[in-house]
Amino acid sequence: MSTLIAIATADGVSVADHLARSAAFLVIDLDTNTRELRDRGGDACGNHRSFVDLAEGCRAVLCGGVGQGAVNALAAHGIDCLVLAAPMDIEAALDAYRTGALATTNARVCLCG
């Protein structure tokens, strides 16, 4: 069975500053390094179901910020939500996650409306 993580991104290069502002989730198989871009399709902030659907099969979602509602929705499906302690590009975040050196924070913030 593969180990999948999702990285929220707005531009395909950096980790999104907030989960709800992401345009897509880049899903990476840590065992094979295969990648799949799962597009959010313009879902509005607060649609936590879309986050769960996009992260299906993943053990964790990496992002730059998140509200508690999204954390709860993901956790209810066994998905950890990891908030980066500082802005990072996708490759740096992936490398840090793989080596166990990813700096995260428990801070929760909802930037929506």
Beta strands, then each sheet from edge to edge (+ up, - down):
strand 1: 4-9
strand 2: 24-29
strand 3: 35-39
strand 4: 58-63
strand 5: 80-84
strand 6: 104-105
sheet 1: 3+ 2- 1+ 4+ 5+ 6-
end
